[in-house]
Amino acid sequence: MEFTRRDLGKIALASVPLAKALNAKMIDSKFGGVQVGAITYSFNRIASPDPEAIIKAYVEIGLGEAELMSNHCEALAGAPAMPAFGRGGGGGGRGPGVPGPTVQTTLPAGAAPGGPPEKGAGRKGGGGGRAPLTPEQQAEQQAAMEKLAAWRASANAQTWKAVTKKFNDAGVAVALLCYNMQDRMKDEDIEYGFSMAKGLGAKAITTSTTLTMAKRIAPIADKHKMLVGYHGHDATSDPNQTATLESYDTLMAYGKYNGINLDIGHFTAANYDAVAFIKQHHDKITNLHVKDRKKDHGPNVAVWGTGDTPIKDVMQLLKKEKYGFPANLELEYPIPEGSDIIAEAKKCLAYVKSCLV
């Protein structure tokens, strides 16, 4: 199934009608006809203890479109928090090729739904692992998981609409829900993500997951008629990851609504041509993740435009062809000393804007 530019344009405009009804002035971060936003994952380090800080960050930076992580969505909706023990510091982060934050119902030690991956592969710094939980901590964790499960069971469309309203009132559209799915999830857990997305008014779901899960998700996406954009990484040696060109073909063949959330940084790190890929598959792309990485599985670079990712060429392509899907910033590089996430996001936004105007 091919999606028209009008279909994809709806993703960029998601939630705007509600905002207009509320007389909210939307932040304009569309440049050269290209909607630029960000995934809230970029702001993990400021999301706790007050998730409202994420919305304030969008306003301060000047971003009018959000790809909302499901853990941030739940926190903004008032979900009970999981115990903090056992977590890594700084909000976590993805290393090169490591699948991103996950959502789950059976939570491993200290992980929030939608939080960083439990495996340490690809992370920088830190020690040799976590200390085992004490019996008291295990009991506290189990009680918290049961409380969270009960909260999730009670959530409904109004729960998520209230979250969208918070963004809309600040002038930010919620275009996409990022709901990452693990192999051990049950079908009802997958359905939960679609219910959340529909309640938010999001027009598509993005997810970091395996090809095994993509096959399971496909019929559910078809049932809901909601496009799912599978986030790619550069783990090209893992046949179950979305990373190689063949893996993208495989997941799209599973169902009409299996699409692509193309991370142009990871795609470049895997030594592929993002411009050529977008030209070929633009009808199945939900959105881009924009970052700058080096080829040959190289690192993220802090000064965008100095790595190997063809950010300018990609932005010019989107501007010329008017594809309609958003280009979302995803900040994964270490914050330089003396700076902060807000300042860095402003720099990245300024660079992307310079590629479009």
C-alpha positions in Angstrom: 0.0 0.0 0.0 1.4 3.4 -0.9 0.7 6.5 1.1 0.1 9.8 -0.7 1.8 13.0 0.2 -1.5 14.1 1.6 -1.5 11.1 3.9 2.0 11.8 5.1 1.2 15.4 5.4 -1.4 14.5 8.0 1.3 13.2 10.2 3.0 16.6 10.3 -0.4 18.3 11.0 -1.6 15.8 13.7 -3.3 17.5 16.6 -3.4 20.9 15.0 -7.2 21.0 14.6 -7.6 20.5 18.3 -5.1 23.3 19.1 -7.0 25.7 16.7 -10.2 24.9 18.5 -8.5 25.9 21.8 -7.2 29.1 20.1 -3.7 28.0 20.9 -1.0 29.6 18.8 1.1 26.8 17.3 4.9 27.1 17.2 6.0 27.4 13.6 9.1 25.2 13.1 8.4 24.5 9.4 11.1 25.7 7.1 11.0 25.6 3.4 7.9 23.6 3.7 9.6 20.9 5.8 8.2 20.3 9.3 11.1 20.0 11.8 10.4 18.6 15.3 12.0 16.3 17.8 11.6 13.0 19.5 11.1 13.6 23.3 13.8 10.9 23.8 16.2 13.8 23.2 15.1 15.3 26.5 15.3 12.2 28.7 17.8 13.9 31.0 15.4 16.6 32.0 12.2 14.5 32.0 12.5 13.5 35.7 11.2 14.4 38.2 9.0 16.8 36.2 7.9 15.5 32.7 6.4 18.9 32.0 10.0 20.1 31.5 9.9 18.4 28.1 7.0 20.6 26.9 8.8 23.7 28.3 11.9 22.7 26.4 10.0 22.5 23.1 8.7 26.0 23.7 12.1 27.4 24.6 13.8 25.8 21.6 11.1 26.7 19.2 9.9 23.2 18.1 6.3 22.9 17.0 6.1 19.1 16.5 6.7 16.3 18.9 7.3 12.6 18.5 6.2 11.5 22.0 7.9 8.6 23.8 5.3 6.4 25.4 7.1 6.6 28.8 7.0 10.3 28.7 3.3 10.2 27.7 2.5 7.9 30.6 4.4 10.2 33.0 2.5 13.2 31.7 -0.7 11.3 32.2 0.0 10.7 35.8 1.2 7.1 35.7 2.8 5.8 38.9 6.6 5.9 38.7 8.8 2.9 39.0 11.5 2.8 41.7 14.7 4.6 40.7 17.2 2.1 42.1 19.1 0.1 39.5 18.9 2.7 36.8 21.8 4.2 35.0 22.4 7.9 35.4 21.7 10.8 33.1 18.5 9.5 31.6 20.2 6.8 29.6 21.2 6.8 26.0 21.6 4.6 23.0 24.9 3.7 21.7 25.6 3.1 18.0 23.5 0.2 16.7 21.7 -0.4 20.0 17.9 -0.6 19.8 16.3 2.3 21.6 14.1 2.7 24.6 11.6 0.0 25.2 8.0 -0.4 26.5 7.1 -3.5 28.4 4.7 -4.8 31.0 7.1 -7.1 32.7 9.7 -4.6 33.8 13.3 -5.5 34.5 15.2 -3.9 37.3 14.3 -0.2 37.6 13.3 0.2 33.9 10.5 2.6 33.1 8.2 1.7 30.3 9.7 3.3 27.3 13.0 3.9 29.1 16.5 3.1 27.9 17.5 -0.4 26.9 18.5 -2.7 29.7 21.6 -4.0 27.9 24.7 -2.0 28.4 26.1 -2.7 24.9 27.0 0.5 23.1 26.9 2.7 26.1 29.8 4.7 27.1 31.3 5.1 30.5 30.0 3.6 33.7 31.1 0.6 35.7 30.8 -3.1 35.3 27.0 -3.4 35.8 24.4 -3.1 38.4 24.4 -4.4 41.9 21.7 -7.1 42.4 18.5 -5.9 44.0 17.9 -6.6 47.7 14.8 -8.6 48.7 13.3 -5.3 49.9 14.0 -3.7 46.6 12.6 -6.6 44.7 9.4 -6.5 46.7 9.1 -2.7 46.1 9.6 -3.2 42.4 7.0 -5.9 42.2 4.5 -3.8 44.0 5.3 -0.8 41.7 4.8 -3.0 38.6 1.4 -4.2 39.8 0.4 -0.6 40.5 1.5 0.4 37.1 -0.3 -2.5 35.4 -3.5 -1.5 37.2 -3.1 2.1 36.1 -2.6 1.0 32.5 -5.7 -1.1 32.6 -7.7 1.9 33.6 -6.3 4.3 31.0 -8.6 5.3 28.2 -8.8 7.7 25.3 -9.4 10.6 27.6 -6.2 9.8 29.5 -4.2 10.4 26.3 -6.3 13.3 25.0 -5.3 15.2 28.2 -1.7 14.7 27.4 -2.1 16.0 23.9 -3.9 19.1 25.3 -0.9 19.9 27.4 1.3 20.0 24.3 -1.3 21.8 22.2 -1.8 24.5 24.9 1.9 25.2 24.6 1.7 25.4 20.8 3.2 21.9 20.1 1.5 19.3 17.9 1.8 15.6 18.9 2.3 14.0 15.5 3.7 10.6 16.4 3.9 8.1 19.3 7.1 6.3 19.8 6.1 2.9 21.4 9.0 0.5 21.4 8.1 -3.2 21.5 10.0 -6.2 22.8 9.7 -9.7 21.7 8.2 -10.9 25.0 5.3 -8.5 24.8 1.8 -10.0 24.5 -0.6 -8.9 21.8 -2.6 -6.9 24.3 0.5 -4.9 25.0 0.8 -4.1 21.3 -2.8 -3.1 21.3 -2.2 -0.8 24.3 0.2 1.2 22.1 -2.3 1.6 19.3 -4.9 2.7 21.8 -2.5 5.3 23.2 -1.7 6.6 19.7 -5.3 6.9 18.8 -6.2 8.7 22.0 -3.3 11.1 21.5 -4.5 11.8 18.0 -1.2 10.7 16.6 -1.3 9.7 12.9 1.4 7.0 13.2 3.5 4.9 15.6 7.3 4.7 15.5 9.1 1.8 17.2 12.5 0.2 17.7 12.0 -3.5 17.6 13.0 -6.7 15.9 11.9 -8.2 12.6 10.3 -11.0 14.7 8.0 -8.4 16.3 7.5 -6.6 13.0 5.8 -9.7 11.7 3.5 -9.9 14.7 2.7 -6.2 14.7 1.8 -6.1 10.9 -1.7 -7.6 11.2 -2.5 -5.4 14.2 -1.4 -2.3 12.3 -3.5 -3.4 9.3 -6.5 -3.8 11.6 -6.1 -0.3 13.0 -5.1 1.1 9.6 -2.3 3.0 11.3 1.2 3.2 9.8 4.0 1.9 11.9 7.5 3.4 11.2 10.2 0.9 12.2 13.3 2.7 13.5 16.5 1.6 11.9 19.9 1.2 13.5 23.3 0.2 12.2 23.5 -3.3 13.7 24.0 -4.8 10.3 25.5 -8.0 11.7 22.2 -8.9 13.5 19.7 -10.4 11.1 16.8 -9.7 13.4 17.4 -5.9 13.5 16.1 -3.2 11.2 19.5 -2.3 9.8 20.3 -3.7 6.4 18.5 -2.8 3.2 17.1 -6.4 3.1 15.6 -5.9 6.6 13.6 -2.9 5.5 12.3 -4.9 2.5 11.4 -7.8 4.8 9.4 -5.7 7.3 7.5 -3.8 4.7 6.5 -7.1 3.0 4.9 -8.2 6.3 2.0 -5.8 6.0 0.5 -2.8 4.3 1.0 -0.6 7.3 4.5 -1.5 8.1 6.6 1.5 7.3 9.9 3.2 8.1 11.1 5.7 10.7 14.4 6.4 8.9 17.3 7.5 11.1 19.6 9.1 8.6 22.5 9.1 11.1 22.4 5.3 11.8 21.7 4.7 8.1 24.9 6.6 7.2 26.8 4.8 9.9 25.8 1.5 8.2 27.3 2.9 5.0 24.0 3.4 3.1 22.8 6.3 1.0 20.0 8.1 2.8 19.1 10.3 -0.2 18.6 7.4 -2.6 16.7 5.4 0.0 14.3 8.2 0.7 13.7 8.7 -3.0 12.8 5.0 -3.3 10.7 4.6 -0.2 9.3 8.0 0.7 5.7 6.7 0.4 6.3 4.4 3.5 8.3 6.8 5.7 6.5 8.1 8.8 9.3 10.5 9.7 13.1 11.0 9.8 15.4 11.0 12.8 18.1 13.5 12.2 21.5 13.2 13.7 25.1 13.4 12.4 27.2 10.3 12.5 30.4 9.0 10.9 30.5 6.2 8.4 31.7 2.7 9.2 29.6 2.5 12.4 31.3 5.7 13.6 30.3 8.0 16.5 27.7 10.7 16.8 29.2 14.2 16.3 28.2 17.2 18.4 28.7 19.7 15.6 26.2 18.8 12.9 27.5 19.2 9.4 31.0 17.9 10.4 30.0 14.2 10.2 29.3 12.0 7.2 25.5 12.2 7.4 24.1 14.1 4.4 21.8 16.2 6.4 21.7 19.2 4.0 21.2 16.9 1.0 18.3 15.2 2.7 16.7 18.4 3.8 17.0 19.8 0.3 15.3 16.7 -1.0 12.4 17.0 1.4 12.0 20.7 0.5 12.1 20.0 -3.3 9.8 17.0 -3.3 7.4 18.2 -0.6 7.1 14.7 0.8 5.2 15.9 3.9 6.7 13.7 6.7 8.5 15.5 9.5 12.3 15.6 10.2 12.7 15.1 13.9 15.9 15.9 15.8 17.3 13.2 17.9 20.2 14.3 20.1 22.3 11.4 21.3 25.8 12.8 21.5 27.4 13.6 24.9 26.6 17.2 26.0 29.8 19.3 25.8 31.0 20.7 29.1 29.5 24.0 29.9 26.5 23.4 27.7 23.1 21.8 28.2 20.4 20.0 26.2 18.4 23.1 25.5 21.5 25.0 24.1 22.5 21.9 22.0 19.0 21.4 20.6 18.9 25.1 19.6 22.2 24.6 17.7 21.0 21.5 16.0 17.7 23.2 15.0 19.6 26.2 13.7 21.8 23.9 11.5 18.8 22.1 10.1 17.0 25.4 9.4 20.1 26.6 7.6 19.8 23.6 5.3 16.3 24.6 4.3 16.2 28.4 4.0 
